[in-house]
Amino acid sequence: MTATEVDTCVLKGTTEAVCAATLAATAAGTSTTATASTTYTGDRYWRYDAQVTGGADKLANPTACANSAPKGLNTKAVAVLSLLSAVGVAGLLAV
């Protein structure tokens, strides 16, 4: 099984965020894609300003991480976590 999850949020001003989670999975030759999206406003939208106090020079020209996965994390674990995340997002959106 392989799975990929893409999460995005687009801020609309300072009062709203439109977020989507897309999960694409393939298992035993069968592929499926599911997308869930919602708009957060009011008491469901939190915004915190954060001041960069160190390392601001690294933000100017970011580079990819050489190895961003924790030790021992394999493809199957990532696929399972992605699927659980998508189910969790879908559950939150259903509320």
Backbone as CSV, one residue per row, in Angstrom:
resi,resn,N_x,N_y,N_z,CA_x,CA_y,CA_z,C_x,C_y,C_z
1,MET,0.839,-1.169,0.000,0.000,0.000,0.000,0.884,1.231,0.000
2,THR,0.493,2.203,-0.817,1.149,3.499,-0.780,0.077,4.553,-0.593
3,ALA,0.424,5.595,0.119,-0.539,6.668,0.365,0.202,7.986,0.478
4,THR,-0.457,9.019,0.016,0.081,10.366,0.108,-1.015,11.282,0.609
5,GLU,-0.690,12.092,1.595,-1.648,13.064,2.100,-1.091,14.463,1.881
6,VAL,-1.943,15.342,1.383,-1.561,16.734,1.178,-2.555,17.587,1.947
7,ASP,-2.050,18.402,2.862,-2.886,19.305,3.647,-2.553,20.735,3.251
8,THR,-3.591,21.534,3.032,-3.376,22.931,2.678,-4.353,23.812,3.442
9,CYS,-3.932,25.011,3.731,-4.808,26.030,4.301,-4.483,27.348,3.619
10,VAL,-5.514,28.040,3.215,-5.346,29.354,2.599,-5.979,30.361,3.542
11,LEU,-5.174,31.325,3.988,-5.688,32.362,4.870,-6.394,33.420,4.041
12,LYS,-7.561,33.818,4.491,-8.316,34.885,3.834,-8.423,36.025,4.832
13,GLY,-7.497,36.963,4.692,-7.451,38.064,5.646,-7.014,37.563,7.004
14,THR,-7.588,38.133,8.056,-7.230,37.737,9.414,-8.401,37.088,10.143
15,THR,-9.445,36.685,9.406,-10.636,36.151,10.061,-11.084,34.792,9.539
16,GLU,-10.379,34.244,8.548,-10.877,33.026,7.916,-9.729,32.211,7.322
17,ALA,-9.891,30.880,7.380,-8.945,29.967,6.724,-9.748,28.871,6.038
18,VAL,-9.402,28.590,4.791,-10.024,27.505,4.046,-8.987,26.395,3.958
19,CYS,-9.310,25.234,4.560,-8.354,24.131,4.637,-8.894,22.891,3.931
20,ALA,-7.972,22.134,3.351,-8.351,20.896,2.657,-7.310,19.827,2.945
21,ALA,-7.781,18.594,3.033,-6.901,17.428,3.174,-7.248,16.471,2.043
22,THR,-6.241,16.081,1.275,-6.443,15.142,0.176,-5.576,13.912,0.433
23,LEU,-6.183,12.749,0.354,-5.479,11.495,0.546,-5.598,10.676,-0.728
24,ALA,-4.466,10.293,-1.278,-4.430,9.406,-2.447,-3.772,8.109,-1.999
25,ALA,-4.457,6.995,-2.198,-3.931,5.703,-1.755,-4.052,4.665,-2.860
26,THR,-3.088,3.746,-2.887,-3.102,2.622,-3.821,-2.785,1.361,-3.041
27,ALA,-3.639,0.350,-3.226,-3.416,-0.941,-2.576,-3.937,-2.039,-3.496
28,ALA,-3.138,-3.059,-3.681,-3.512,-4.205,-4.511,-4.002,-3.775,-5.887
29,GLY,-3.348,-2.759,-6.457,-3.688,-2.315,-7.806,-4.893,-1.404,-7.895
30,THR,-5.520,-1.090,-6.779,-6.686,-0.203,-6.773,-6.290,1.138,-6.165
31,SER,-6.632,2.208,-6.864,-6.312,3.548,-6.387,-7.577,4.306,-6.035
32,THR,-7.449,5.161,-5.047,-8.566,6.020,-4.669,-8.028,7.339,-4.141
33,THR,-8.822,8.370,-4.288,-8.472,9.697,-3.783,-9.690,10.268,-3.075
34,ALA,-9.449,10.861,-1.931,-10.529,11.495,-1.180,-10.068,12.864,-0.721
35,THR,-10.952,13.844,-0.808,-10.645,15.198,-0.371,-11.737,15.682,0.565
36,ALA,-11.322,16.307,1.634,-12.261,16.920,2.570,-11.796,18.350,2.791
37,SER,-12.725,19.285,2.806,-12.341,20.674,3.022,-13.356,21.360,3.920
38,THR,-12.901,22.411,4.556,-13.781,23.197,5.427,-13.240,24.612,5.536
39,THR,-14.108,25.506,5.951,-13.734,26.894,6.186,-13.839,27.165,7.677
40,TYR,-12.775,27.677,8.244,-12.745,28.001,9.664,-12.939,29.502,9.849
41,THR,-13.912,29.875,10.664,-14.177,31.278,10.992,-14.605,31.341,12.455
42,GLY,-14.769,32.552,12.947,-15.284,32.748,14.300,-14.446,32.042,15.346
43,ASP,-15.114,31.336,16.275,-14.389,30.678,17.357,-13.674,29.406,16.908
44,ARG,-13.818,29.022,15.644,-13.091,27.863,15.104,-11.791,28.285,14.405
45,TYR,-11.519,29.587,14.373,-10.317,30.107,13.710,-9.457,30.833,14.738
46,TRP,-8.228,30.356,14.917,-7.299,30.997,15.837,-6.101,31.487,15.061
47,ARG,-5.632,32.628,15.437,-4.475,33.216,14.765,-3.530,33.738,15.829
48,TYR,-2.275,33.353,15.726,-1.262,33.795,16.675,-0.085,34.370,15.891
49,ASP,0.266,35.582,16.190,1.441,36.167,15.575,2.667,35.689,16.345
50,ALA,3.712,35.338,15.628,4.942,34.851,16.250,6.112,35.655,15.710
51,GLN,6.925,36.129,16.613,8.105,36.883,16.223,9.283,35.933,16.080
52,VAL,9.989,36.033,14.969,11.190,35.221,14.753,12.316,35.892,15.520
53,THR,12.861,35.165,16.500,13.905,35.753,17.349,15.287,35.228,17.020
54,GLY,15.365,34.185,16.225,16.666,33.650,15.849,16.531,32.812,14.583
55,GLY,17.525,32.854,13.739,17.499,32.049,12.527,16.740,32.681,11.377
56,ALA,16.403,33.975,11.484,15.661,34.640,10.409,16.422,34.587,9.093
57,ASP,17.740,34.565,9.157,18.544,34.497,7.935,18.302,33.186,7.185
58,LYS,17.916,32.132,7.874,17.654,30.848,7.230,16.306,30.835,6.512
59,LEU,15.413,31.747,6.859,14.105,31.811,6.223,14.160,32.462,4.843
60,ALA,15.192,33.254,4.582,15.293,33.974,3.321,15.469,33.033,2.131
61,ASN,16.286,31.994,2.275,16.554,31.039,1.200,16.462,29.619,1.744
62,PRO,15.244,29.116,1.979,15.111,27.779,2.565,15.585,26.693,1.600
63,THR,16.076,25.617,2.172,16.506,24.465,1.377,15.812,23.217,1.917
64,ALA,15.754,22.184,1.103,15.117,20.936,1.512,15.949,20.242,2.574
65,CYS,15.279,19.504,3.440,15.967,18.718,4.462,16.597,17.500,3.807
66,ALA,17.764,17.139,4.246,18.423,15.953,3.711,17.707,14.693,4.168
67,ASN,17.216,14.688,5.392,16.513,13.524,5.935,15.513,14.028,6.967
68,SER,14.252,14.104,6.574,13.263,14.681,7.467,12.446,13.652,8.223
69,ALA,12.558,12.373,7.872,11.768,11.337,8.539,12.470,10.875,9.807
70,PRO,11.711,10.688,10.883,12.314,10.164,12.101,12.876,8.761,11.871
71,LYS,13.901,8.416,12.603,14.521,7.101,12.474,13.489,6.013,12.769
72,GLY,13.439,4.995,11.926,12.533,3.880,12.130,11.173,4.055,11.474
73,LEU,10.899,5.225,10.903,9.615,5.455,10.249,9.695,4.923,8.823
74,ASN,8.820,3.988,8.482,8.864,3.410,7.147,7.625,3.804,6.342
75,THR,7.581,3.395,5.086,6.494,3.770,4.179,5.145,3.285,4.672
76,LYS,5.097,2.075,5.197,3.827,1.530,5.683,3.309,2.361,6.854
77,ALA,4.185,2.736,7.769,3.771,3.550,8.913,3.257,4.902,8.453
78,VAL,3.926,5.497,7.472,3.484,6.783,6.938,2.114,6.642,6.291
79,ALA,1.894,5.571,5.545,0.602,5.351,4.895,-0.502,5.195,5.924
80,VAL,-0.245,4.439,6.967,-1.251,4.239,8.014,-1.541,5.559,8.726
81,LEU,-0.500,6.303,9.065,-0.699,7.598,9.723,-1.458,8.569,8.820
82,SER,-1.168,8.554,7.532,-1.880,9.415,6.589,-3.351,9.058,6.517
83,LEU,-3.632,7.766,6.461,-5.018,7.321,6.415,-5.754,7.717,7.688
84,LEU,-5.118,7.523,8.842,-5.747,7.918,10.102,-5.957,9.417,10.171
85,SER,-5.022,10.186,9.647,-5.170,11.641,9.623,-6.355,12.047,8.772
86,ALA,-6.489,11.421,7.599,-7.604,11.743,6.712,-8.934,11.390,7.365
87,VAL,-8.982,10.246,8.038,-10.213,9.854,8.733,-10.519,10.849,9.841
88,GLY,-9.486,11.285,10.555,-9.672,12.265,11.615,-10.181,13.587,11.076
89,VAL,-9.608,14.055,9.980,-10.059,15.307,9.362,-11.502,15.166,8.912
90,ALA,-11.833,14.036,8.283,-13.205,13.821,7.840,-14.161,13.822,9.025
91,GLY,-13.735,13.248,10.130,-14.560,13.246,11.338,-14.773,14.642,11.884
92,LEU,-13.725,15.458,11.865,-13.862,16.837,12.326,-14.775,17.642,11.424
93,LEU,-14.680,17.398,10.129,-15.501,18.134,9.187,-16.964,17.739,9.285
94,ALA,-17.226,16.537,9.747,-18.603,16.069,9.859,-19.323,16.675,11.057
95,VAL,-18.576,17.273,11.983,-19.190,17.842,13.194,-19.931,19.099,12.888
